């Protein structure tokens, strides 16, 4: 176990020399400055940060067992049908995910409900009153 003992002595020697040079304190200071800078920068974008991390967890780490990969597949099936049978509507799905169609700003979002989009809201007076109460004047 000479190799292990020499490795341990080498590690202790390097740590001592780094401490003498002030490297450990500089690393700690740099890391704290970076963490504080990120914290200040993200204050303005707090909600976006939460949404991004939630999406990353659910999409890539199966956080909460979210079947994220199924959403796009189900959307494509809804728009096109079974792809194994017909592929003529695949371009419509592709156009949906073109960057020009991404609504990355809240002022680009369509806030209307499905009832407002298809016009059936006219037959739902209680829903109209509720929407007016919740939103204020209708858009």
Secondary structure as GFF3:
##gff-version 3
##sequence-region A 1 139
A	DSSP	alpha_helix	2	21	.	.	.	ID=ss1
A	DSSP	alpha_helix	23	43	.	.	.	ID=ss2
A	DSSP	alpha_helix	46	60	.	.	.	ID=ss3
A	DSSP	three_ten_helix	63	65	.	.	.	ID=ss4
A	DSSP	alpha_helix	68	80	.	.	.	ID=ss5
A	DSSP	alpha_helix	90	96	.	.	.	ID=ss6
A	DSSP	three_ten_helix	99	101	.	.	.	ID=ss7
A	DSSP	three_ten_helix	106	108	.	.	.	ID=ss8
A	DSSP	alpha_helix	114	118	.	.	.	ID=ss9
A	DSSP	three_ten_helix	120	123	.	.	.	ID=ss10
A	DSSP	alpha_helix	125	135	.	.	.	ID=ss11
###
